[in-house]
Amino acid sequence: MNGFTLSLNDHNEIVCSCMAITRGNILESISNGNNTIELIGSDIEAGLICETCHEDIEQIIKDRS
């Protein structure tokens, strides 16, 4: 499995295209206590424009808990 990276572990993957927010940015926000889309949006502005990333953000939140 050398060189294989799971998407879950790719912190540079863009999750919110509108604001260019990465998985790592979202994980950091969650680590700071933001555990809903609304709180993450207030913290780092992810998911505030077109909302197509909401499902992905919800999955990241779920995977972190």
C-alpha positions as CSV (number, residue, x, y, z in Angstrom):
1,M,0.0,0.0,0.0
2,N,3.0,2.3,-0.3
3,G,2.0,5.6,-1.9
4,F,-1.7,4.9,-1.4
5,T,-3.6,7.8,0.2
6,L,-7.1,7.5,1.4
7,S,-9.3,10.5,0.6
8,L,-10.1,10.8,4.3
9,N,-6.5,11.5,5.0
10,D,-5.9,14.0,2.2
11,H,-5.9,17.2,4.1
12,N,-5.2,19.3,1.0
13,E,-8.3,18.1,-0.9
14,I,-10.6,21.0,-1.6
15,V,-14.0,20.3,-0.1
16,C,-15.6,23.7,-0.5
17,S,-14.8,24.9,-4.0
18,C,-16.5,28.3,-3.6
19,M,-14.2,29.3,-0.7
20,A,-11.2,27.0,-1.5
21,I,-11.6,25.3,1.9
22,T,-9.6,22.1,2.3
23,R,-10.4,19.0,4.3
24,G,-7.5,20.0,6.7
25,N,-9.2,23.4,7.3
26,I,-12.4,21.7,8.1
27,L,-10.7,19.2,10.4
28,E,-8.9,22.0,12.2
29,S,-12.2,23.8,12.7
30,I,-13.8,20.7,14.1
31,S,-10.8,20.3,16.4
32,N,-11.6,23.8,17.7
33,G,-15.0,22.7,18.8
34,N,-17.1,23.5,15.7
35,N,-19.2,20.4,15.1
36,T,-22.0,21.6,12.8
37,I,-22.0,23.0,9.3
38,E,-23.3,26.3,10.7
39,L,-20.4,26.6,13.2
40,I,-17.8,25.6,10.6
41,G,-19.3,28.1,8.2
42,S,-19.1,30.8,10.9
43,D,-15.5,29.8,11.7
44,I,-13.9,29.3,8.2
45,E,-16.8,30.2,5.8
46,A,-17.1,26.7,4.3
47,G,-20.5,25.9,2.9
48,L,-21.8,29.5,2.9
49,I,-22.3,30.1,-0.8
50,C,-23.7,27.2,-3.0
51,E,-24.0,24.6,-0.2
52,T,-23.0,21.7,-2.5
53,C,-20.3,20.7,-0.1
54,H,-22.7,20.3,2.9
55,E,-22.9,16.5,2.4
56,D,-19.1,16.2,2.4
57,I,-18.8,18.4,5.5
58,E,-21.4,16.4,7.3
59,Q,-19.5,13.2,6.4
60,I,-16.2,14.7,7.8
61,I,-18.0,15.7,11.0
62,K,-19.5,12.2,11.3
63,D,-16.1,10.5,10.6
64,R,-14.5,12.7,13.3
65,S,-16.9,11.8,16.0
